[in-house]
Amino acid sequence: MASFNYGGGRPNSGFDKFLPVRDTKSFAAAAEPVRTVDPVIPDVKLTTPETSPIRNVETVKVDVVDPVTKQVFEQEVVVPVRPTTQTDKVVIQQQAEIIAEEIVREQSVQTQRTRRGRVYTRFDQVDDVLANNVETVTRGLFFGNTGSLTSMYTSSNQTAAQNAYYREIFSTGDPAFESAAMPELSIAYGHYKGSGSKDPSDNETLNNDTPSRAIYKQYAQVLLNADDKKFTLGNNTDFESAYFLNFNRARFREKLDPGNFELTLAELTNGVANHLHTGSNVTIKSSNPALHQIIDDSSLTAATLGESGQVYNLVSGSIDGGTSIHSPSDMKYYGLLYPQHGVAVLSGDMLDGLKTAGGLNFGTTSGSHDGSAIHGDNAFKLYTSLSGSDSRTSGNMNGGIQARSSEQVKSTYYFVRAKNADYNYSNNPSYVSGSLGQLVYSSFKNDPQTYITSVGMYNNRRELLAVAKLSQPLLKNFTREALIKVKLDF
């Protein structure tokens, strides 16, 4: 196989077509638009008799004919002159024409030599480079680029102190028993006043600086405007009790994809005292539990723009079989979606309500019992409701979480053009034999056969920056031309 470099010089080996770009830091800045290497123009000396000393020079424009293309064009040349008679001026014009024809002839010969031995070719910035193309790419949010998370697991490796703040959710098993368990998101509970949790060390002197208070304040600081202290639903109702879903940063990339987000929550059993509604007492209602689906409202309204970026309302609706918001004229607001942060916030007050009012009987643990703070483990309630919903669904309804990521990818296209006379020889060791470098096949002298296998991208110093591989070798000879499109994503 032969090599193929894009730029001027002797043939290369292995037919990896290499194309130079101007800047080592950015492929977008291609080399200046010159398609061939500038030929070396020899110095031309004009001698005159000693009896006629040359006193001055003059630029003369003459019409010349390219001996190869037969194209007529104007050429400027500088010739020595003697400002004397009209006859002398005619001689000067004749001398200028001779010099111009010699320059054109040399250029033509040099161009042919260059094309037959080309190693590098500069990109034409206008014809060969198409820069700053933006495409929006979406993919499933969860492991394996899947758009659904229906089987969820918590981690037995988390300590009691960690559980007081959040629950890490995995898609393929408990990492304590499954080494390939993949983290997908974290679930946390926060309260503006610190209710529903206590310091894991039972320190009663923290001035109510409990895990739930820390969680609420942390997300408020990241997501809300500087003059806003509480999260507010789309109906202008503040909520102090909040559940947070924080998706894995490596999963959502640039942002969550609005319009492709759905939570399906199942109704919980709440038959015990509030301070006991934790741990094993938190279960899905056994008989006909209500199932509520929650989506963002991007199909109806544009995002609100805040200091944290885009914000959408989370409302009652479904994306199963197409986006559908339930009762658009009287929407039930459940929370907020911050796609650029990968965070969904749900109102604890809405989830605690009765199913007739759109609630799910969460029974969020709050307050105190017998004068002591309560560790409600409320994050586990949201996990239980999400993870248990899929087995209760029917028909086209999906359970768990449906979500996709979205990112804008900037691309630059480089069009590699190998004309019939270009890149037909190779320096690949298999192309020649013997100590004198004779062609293996004598027929290759006038009818070479090479194969393009890759395209190299070089800067002006001929330093290799990137290599694009072809899916299969491409035959190249004097009867074939090639156009290869190289795409670079940033």
C-alpha positions as CSV (number, residue, x, y, z in Angstrom):
1,M,0.0,0.0,0.0
2,A,1.1,3.5,-0.7
3,S,1.1,6.6,1.5
4,F,-0.7,9.8,0.7
5,N,0.3,13.2,2.1
6,Y,-1.4,16.5,1.1
7,G,1.1,19.3,0.5
8,G,4.3,19.7,-1.9
9,G,7.4,17.6,-2.1
10,R,8.5,14.1,-3.1
11,P,6.1,11.1,-2.9
12,N,5.4,9.6,0.5
13,S,5.0,6.0,1.6
14,G,1.9,4.0,2.6
15,F,-0.6,6.3,0.7
16,D,-1.9,8.1,3.9
17,K,-3.1,11.3,2.4
18,F,-1.9,14.1,4.6
19,L,-3.4,17.6,4.6
20,P,-1.7,20.6,6.4
21,V,-3.6,23.0,8.6
22,R,-2.3,26.4,9.8
23,D,-2.6,26.2,13.6
24,T,-1.5,23.4,15.9
25,K,-4.2,24.5,18.3
26,S,-7.2,24.6,15.9
27,F,-7.9,22.7,12.8
28,A,-10.5,25.3,11.8
29,A,-7.6,27.7,10.7
30,A,-6.6,26.0,7.5
31,A,-3.6,27.1,5.5
32,E,-3.9,30.0,3.1
33,P,-5.7,29.2,-0.2
34,V,-2.7,27.9,-2.3
35,R,-3.3,24.7,-4.2
36,T,0.3,24.1,-5.3
37,V,3.7,24.8,-4.1
38,D,5.1,28.1,-5.4
39,P,7.7,27.3,-8.1
40,V,11.2,28.6,-7.8
41,I,11.6,31.3,-10.4
42,P,15.3,31.6,-11.6
43,D,17.0,34.9,-11.8
44,V,17.2,36.2,-15.3
45,K,20.2,38.5,-16.2
46,L,20.1,40.7,-19.2
47,T,23.5,41.7,-20.7
48,T,24.1,44.8,-22.9
49,P,27.1,46.1,-24.7
50,E,29.6,48.0,-22.7
51,T,29.1,50.9,-25.0
52,S,25.5,51.1,-24.0
53,P,25.4,51.3,-20.2
54,I,22.1,50.6,-18.5
55,R,21.0,53.6,-16.5
56,N,17.5,52.6,-15.2
57,V,14.9,49.8,-14.9
58,E,11.3,49.7,-16.0
59,T,8.2,47.5,-15.3
60,V,6.7,46.3,-18.6
61,K,3.4,44.5,-19.1
62,V,3.3,41.9,-21.9
63,D,0.9,39.3,-23.1
64,V,2.2,35.7,-22.9
65,V,0.8,32.3,-23.7
66,D,1.1,29.3,-21.2
67,P,2.7,26.5,-23.3
68,V,0.6,23.9,-21.5
69,T,-2.9,25.4,-21.2
70,K,-2.5,27.8,-24.1
71,Q,-4.1,30.4,-21.9
72,V,-3.2,34.1,-22.7
73,F,-2.6,36.3,-19.7
74,E,-0.8,39.5,-18.8
75,Q,2.6,39.3,-17.1
76,E,4.6,42.1,-15.5
77,V,8.4,41.9,-15.8
78,V,11.2,44.3,-14.7
79,V,13.8,45.0,-17.4
80,P,16.7,47.4,-17.6
81,V,16.1,50.4,-19.9
82,R,18.1,53.1,-21.7
83,P,15.8,56.2,-22.1
84,T,17.0,57.0,-25.6
85,T,15.5,56.3,-29.0
86,Q,12.2,54.7,-30.1
87,T,14.2,51.8,-31.5
88,D,15.6,51.1,-28.1
89,K,12.1,50.9,-26.6
90,V,11.1,48.3,-29.1
91,V,14.1,46.3,-28.2
92,I,13.2,46.6,-24.5
93,Q,9.7,45.4,-25.2
94,Q,11.0,42.4,-27.1
95,Q,13.4,41.6,-24.3
96,A,10.5,41.8,-21.8
97,E,8.5,39.3,-23.8
98,I,11.4,36.9,-23.9
99,I,11.9,37.1,-20.1
100,A,8.1,36.7,-19.5
101,E,7.9,33.6,-21.7
102,E,10.8,32.1,-19.9
103,I,9.2,32.7,-16.5
104,V,5.9,31.1,-17.6
105,R,7.7,28.1,-19.1
106,E,9.6,27.5,-15.9
107,Q,6.5,27.8,-13.9
108,S,4.7,25.3,-16.1
109,V,7.6,22.8,-15.8
110,Q,7.8,23.3,-12.1
111,T,4.1,22.8,-11.6
112,Q,4.2,19.5,-13.5
113,R,7.1,18.3,-11.5
114,T,5.4,19.2,-8.3
115,R,2.2,17.4,-9.1
116,R,4.0,14.3,-10.0
117,G,5.9,14.3,-6.8
118,R,3.4,15.9,-4.4
119,V,3.5,15.0,-0.7
120,Y,1.6,17.9,0.8
121,T,-1.2,20.1,-0.5
122,R,-2.6,23.1,1.2
123,F,-6.3,23.4,1.7
124,D,-8.1,26.1,-0.2
125,Q,-9.9,28.0,2.7
126,V,-12.9,28.8,0.4
127,D,-13.3,25.6,-1.6
128,D,-11.9,22.9,0.7
129,V,-13.0,23.9,4.2
130,L,-16.5,24.2,5.6
131,A,-16.2,25.4,9.2
132,N,-18.5,26.1,12.2
133,N,-21.3,23.6,11.4
134,V,-23.4,23.0,14.5
135,E,-25.4,19.9,15.1
136,T,-27.6,18.9,18.1
137,V,-27.0,15.4,19.2
138,T,-29.2,13.5,21.6
139,R,-28.7,10.1,23.2
140,G,-30.2,8.0,25.9
141,L,-29.3,9.4,29.4
142,F,-28.4,6.1,31.0
143,F,-25.8,3.3,30.8
144,G,-25.5,2.0,27.2
145,N,-27.2,5.2,25.9
146,T,-30.6,3.8,26.8
147,G,-33.4,6.3,27.4
148,S,-35.1,4.4,30.2
149,L,-34.2,3.6,33.8
150,T,-36.7,1.1,35.3
151,S,-34.5,-1.1,37.4
152,M,-32.7,0.8,40.2
153,Y,-30.5,-0.1,43.1
154,T,-29.1,1.7,46.1
155,S,-25.6,1.1,47.4
156,S,-24.9,-1.0,50.6
157,N,-21.5,0.6,50.6
158,Q,-22.9,4.0,51.7
159,T,-22.4,4.9,55.3
160,A,-25.2,6.1,57.6
161,A,-23.7,9.6,57.4
162,Q,-23.9,9.6,53.6
163,N,-27.4,8.2,53.6
164,A,-28.4,11.2,55.8
165,Y,-27.6,13.5,52.8
166,Y,-28.3,11.5,49.7
167,R,-28.9,8.1,48.1
168,E,-26.7,7.1,45.1
169,I,-28.8,5.2,42.5
170,F,-27.3,2.5,40.2
171,S,-28.7,0.8,37.1
172,T,-27.1,-2.6,37.0
173,G,-27.0,-3.7,40.7
174,D,-25.8,-2.9,44.2
175,P,-22.1,-2.0,43.8
176,A,-21.4,-3.9,47.1
177,F,-22.2,-7.1,45.1
178,E,-21.9,-6.1,41.5
179,S,-18.6,-4.7,40.4
180,A,-20.0,-3.5,37.1
181,A,-22.7,-1.4,38.8
182,M,-23.1,1.9,37.0
183,P,-24.0,5.1,38.9
184,E,-26.9,7.1,37.2
185,L,-28.1,9.7,39.6
186,S,-28.4,10.8,43.2
187,I,-31.6,11.5,45.2
188,A,-31.6,13.9,48.1
189,Y,-34.2,15.5,50.3
190,G,-33.9,19.1,51.5
191,H,-35.9,21.4,53.8
192,Y,-35.6,25.1,54.1
193,K,-35.7,25.0,57.9
194,G,-33.8,21.8,58.3
195,S,-36.8,19.6,59.1
196,G,-36.9,15.8,58.4
197,S,-33.3,15.0,59.3
198,K,-30.8,15.2,62.1
199,D,-27.1,15.2,62.5
200,P,-25.8,11.6,62.1
201,S,-23.6,12.0,65.2
202,D,-26.6,13.0,67.3
203,N,-25.1,16.4,68.0
204,E,-28.0,18.5,69.3
205,T,-26.0,21.8,69.3
206,L,-25.9,22.4,65.5
207,N,-28.6,25.1,65.7
208,N,-30.8,23.1,63.3
209,D,-28.0,22.9,60.7
210,T,-29.2,19.5,59.7
211,P,-28.5,17.5,56.5
212,S,-31.9,18.5,55.0
213,R,-31.1,22.2,55.6
214,A,-27.7,21.9,54.1
215,I,-29.1,20.1,51.0
216,Y,-31.8,22.7,50.4
217,K,-29.4,25.6,50.9
218,Q,-26.8,24.1,48.6
219,Y,-29.2,23.6,45.7
220,A,-30.8,27.0,46.3
221,Q,-27.4,28.6,46.0
222,V,-26.6,26.8,42.8
223,L,-30.0,27.1,41.1
224,L,-31.8,30.2,42.3
225,N,-31.1,33.9,41.7
226,A,-29.1,35.7,44.3
227,D,-32.2,37.5,45.7
228,D,-34.3,34.3,45.8
229,K,-34.2,32.0,48.8
230,K,-37.0,29.4,48.1
231,F,-38.0,27.3,45.2
232,T,-41.3,28.4,43.5
233,L,-43.7,26.3,41.5
234,G,-45.2,27.6,38.2
235,N,-48.3,28.7,40.0
236,N,-46.1,31.1,42.2
237,T,-46.3,28.8,45.3
238,D,-43.1,28.6,47.3
239,F,-42.2,25.2,48.7
240,E,-39.8,24.6,51.6
241,S,-39.9,20.8,51.4
242,A,-38.0,19.5,48.3
243,Y,-36.8,16.3,46.6
244,F,-33.8,16.6,44.3
245,L,-32.8,14.3,41.5
246,N,-29.2,15.1,40.4
247,F,-28.1,13.2,37.3
248,N,-24.6,11.9,36.6
249,R,-22.6,14.7,34.9
250,A,-20.9,12.3,32.5
251,R,-24.4,11.1,31.4
252,F,-26.2,14.4,30.6
253,R,-23.1,16.0,29.0
254,E,-24.2,19.5,27.9
255,K,-27.8,19.3,29.3
256,L,-30.9,17.2,29.8
257,D,-33.0,17.2,26.6
258,P,-36.2,19.2,27.3
259,G,-39.3,17.4,25.9
260,N,-37.7,14.0,26.5
261,F,-37.9,13.8,30.3
262,E,-40.5,11.8,32.3
263,L,-40.8,10.5,35.9
264,T,-43.4,7.9,36.8
265,L,-44.1,7.8,40.5
266,A,-46.2,5.2,42.4
267,E,-48.4,5.9,45.4
268,L,-46.9,4.9,48.8
269,T,-48.5,3.3,51.8
270,N,-48.7,5.6,54.7
271,G,-50.4,3.7,57.5
272,V,-48.0,4.5,60.4
273,A,-47.1,7.5,62.5
274,N,-45.1,10.1,60.6
275,H,-42.0,9.6,62.7
276,L,-42.1,5.9,61.9
277,H,-42.5,6.3,58.2
278,T,-39.0,5.3,57.3
279,G,-36.9,2.3,56.3
280,S,-39.0,-0.9,55.8
281,N,-42.2,0.9,56.6
282,V,-41.9,2.8,53.2
283,T,-43.6,0.6,50.6
284,I,-45.7,0.9,47.4
285,K,-49.4,0.8,48.1
286,S,-50.4,-2.9,47.6
287,S,-53.9,-2.3,46.1
288,N,-54.3,-0.2,43.0
289,P,-51.7,2.4,43.7
290,A,-52.0,5.7,41.9
291,L,-49.4,6.3,39.2
292,H,-48.6,9.9,38.3
293,Q,-46.4,10.8,35.4
294,I,-44.4,14.1,35.4
295,I,-42.8,15.9,32.4
296,D,-41.4,19.3,31.6
297,D,-43.6,21.9,29.9
298,S,-41.2,22.7,27.1
299,S,-43.9,21.7,24.5
300,L,-46.1,24.6,25.7
301,T,-43.8,27.4,26.8
302,A,-40.2,28.6,26.4
303,A,-37.8,28.2,29.2
304,T,-37.5,30.8,31.9
305,L,-33.9,32.2,31.9
306,G,-32.3,32.7,35.3
307,E,-28.8,33.0,36.6
308,S,-28.5,29.2,36.4
309,G,-29.7,29.0,32.8
310,Q,-32.8,27.5,31.5
311,V,-35.7,26.5,33.8
312,Y,-38.8,24.5,32.9
313,N,-41.8,23.6,35.1
314,L,-42.5,20.0,35.9
315,V,-46.2,19.2,35.3
316,S,-48.6,16.3,35.0
317,G,-48.2,14.7,31.6
318,S,-46.6,11.9,29.5
319,I,-44.2,11.4,26.6
320,D,-45.3,7.8,26.0
321,G,-46.5,7.7,22.4
322,G,-46.0,11.5,22.1
323,T,-45.9,14.5,24.4
324,S,-49.2,15.1,26.2
325,I,-49.7,17.5,29.1
326,H,-52.7,16.6,31.2
327,S,-55.3,19.4,31.5
328,P,-53.2,22.2,30.0
329,S,-55.7,24.8,31.1
330,D,-55.5,23.6,34.7
331,M,-52.0,22.1,35.1
332,K,-50.7,20.5,38.2
333,Y,-47.3,21.8,39.0
334,Y,-44.9,19.3,40.7
335,G,-41.5,21.1,40.5
336,L,-38.8,22.5,38.3
337,L,-36.3,21.2,35.8
338,Y,-32.8,22.7,35.4
339,P,-31.6,20.9,32.2
340,Q,-28.2,22.6,32.0
341,H,-27.4,21.4,35.6
342,G,-29.0,18.0,35.2
343,V,-31.2,18.6,38.2
344,A,-35.0,18.1,38.8
345,V,-36.6,19.5,41.9
346,L,-39.9,18.1,43.2
347,S,-42.2,19.7,45.7
348,G,-42.6,17.6,48.9
349,D,-46.0,19.2,49.5
350,M,-47.3,18.0,46.2
351,L,-46.0,14.5,46.7
352,D,-47.5,14.3,50.2
353,G,-51.0,15.2,49.0
354,L,-53.8,12.8,48.3
355,K,-54.0,11.2,44.9
356,T,-57.2,13.0,44.1
357,A,-55.2,16.2,44.3
358,G,-52.3,14.8,42.3
359,G,-50.4,13.7,45.3
360,L,-48.9,10.3,46.1
361,N,-49.3,10.0,49.8
362,F,-45.5,10.3,50.4
363,G,-45.9,11.2,54.1
364,T,-42.6,13.1,54.1
365,T,-41.2,12.8,57.6
366,S,-40.7,16.2,59.3
367,G,-40.7,18.0,62.6
368,S,-39.6,16.2,65.8
369,H,-40.8,13.4,68.1
370,D,-40.6,13.6,71.9
371,G,-38.5,16.7,71.6
372,S,-35.9,15.1,69.4
373,A,-35.2,15.6,65.7
374,I,-36.2,12.8,63.4
375,H,-34.0,11.2,60.7
376,G,-36.7,10.7,58.1
377,D,-34.6,9.2,55.3
378,N,-37.0,10.9,52.9
379,A,-34.8,10.4,49.9
380,F,-35.6,6.7,50.2
381,K,-39.3,7.4,49.7
382,L,-38.7,9.0,46.3
383,Y,-36.4,6.0,45.3
384,T,-39.1,3.5,46.4
385,S,-41.8,5.3,44.4
386,L,-39.7,5.6,41.3
387,S,-38.2,2.1,41.3
388,G,-41.6,0.4,42.1
389,S,-43.6,2.2,39.4
390,D,-42.5,0.1,36.4
391,S,-44.0,-3.1,37.7
392,R,-47.4,-1.4,38.2
393,T,-47.7,0.1,34.7
394,S,-49.8,-1.3,31.9
395,G,-50.3,-0.7,28.2
396,N,-48.0,1.9,26.7
397,M,-47.1,3.5,30.0
398,N,-43.5,3.4,31.0
399,G,-42.3,3.3,34.6
400,G,-39.2,4.7,36.3
401,I,-37.4,7.5,34.5
402,Q,-37.3,8.4,30.8
403,A,-34.6,10.9,29.8
404,R,-32.2,11.9,27.1
405,S,-29.1,14.1,27.0
406,S,-28.5,16.9,24.5
407,E,-25.4,18.6,23.2
408,Q,-24.4,20.8,20.4
409,V,-21.4,19.5,18.4
410,K,-19.4,21.9,16.3
411,S,-17.9,20.3,13.2
412,T,-15.5,21.3,10.4
413,Y,-15.4,19.5,7.1
414,Y,-12.2,19.2,5.0
415,F,-12.7,18.2,1.4
416,V,-9.6,16.3,0.2
417,R,-9.3,16.4,-3.6
418,A,-6.8,14.1,-5.4
419,K,-6.9,14.8,-9.1
420,N,-5.9,12.3,-11.7
421,A,-2.3,13.5,-11.9
422,D,-1.9,13.7,-8.1
423,Y,-0.5,11.1,-5.6
424,N,0.0,8.2,-7.9
425,Y,3.4,7.2,-6.6
426,S,4.6,6.0,-3.3
427,N,7.6,5.7,-1.0
428,N,6.3,2.6,0.7
429,P,9.2,0.2,1.0
430,S,7.1,-2.5,-0.8
431,Y,6.9,-0.2,-3.8
432,V,10.6,-0.6,-4.7
433,S,13.3,-3.2,-4.4
434,G,17.1,-3.4,-4.6
435,S,19.7,-1.0,-3.3
436,L,19.0,1.5,-6.1
437,G,15.3,1.7,-5.3
438,Q,14.0,0.2,-8.5
439,L,10.2,-0.2,-9.0
440,V,9.0,-3.7,-8.2
441,Y,6.8,-3.6,-11.2
442,S,8.2,-1.8,-14.3
443,S,4.7,-0.9,-15.4
444,F,4.4,1.4,-12.4
445,K,6.8,3.9,-14.2
446,N,4.1,5.1,-16.6
447,D,1.0,3.5,-15.0
448,P,1.4,3.5,-11.2
449,Q,-1.2,1.9,-9.0
450,T,-1.5,3.0,-5.3
451,Y,-4.2,2.9,-2.6
452,I,-5.3,5.6,-0.3
453,T,-5.8,4.2,3.2
454,S,-5.8,7.3,5.5
455,V,-5.7,11.1,5.5
456,G,-3.2,13.0,7.7
457,M,-3.8,16.5,8.9
458,Y,-0.6,18.6,9.2
459,N,0.2,22.1,10.3
460,N,2.5,24.5,8.4
461,R,5.6,23.0,10.1
462,R,4.5,19.6,8.7
463,E,3.8,18.2,12.1
464,L,1.1,15.5,12.1
465,L,-1.9,16.6,14.1
466,A,-4.6,14.0,13.3
467,V,-5.2,11.0,11.0
468,A,-8.5,10.0,9.5
469,K,-8.8,6.3,8.4
470,L,-10.8,5.2,5.3
471,S,-13.2,2.3,5.8
472,Q,-11.4,0.5,2.9
473,P,-8.4,1.2,0.6
474,L,-9.2,3.5,-2.3
475,L,-7.5,2.8,-5.7
476,K,-5.6,5.8,-7.2
477,N,-4.0,6.1,-10.6
478,F,-3.8,8.5,-13.6
479,T,-7.4,7.5,-14.6
480,R,-8.9,8.0,-11.2
481,E,-9.7,11.1,-9.0
482,A,-10.8,11.0,-5.4
483,L,-12.8,13.3,-3.2
484,I,-12.6,12.4,0.5
485,K,-14.6,14.3,3.2
486,V,-12.9,14.5,6.6
487,K,-15.1,15.6,9.5
488,L,-13.6,17.0,12.8
489,D,-15.9,17.4,15.8
490,F,-15.1,19.8,18.6
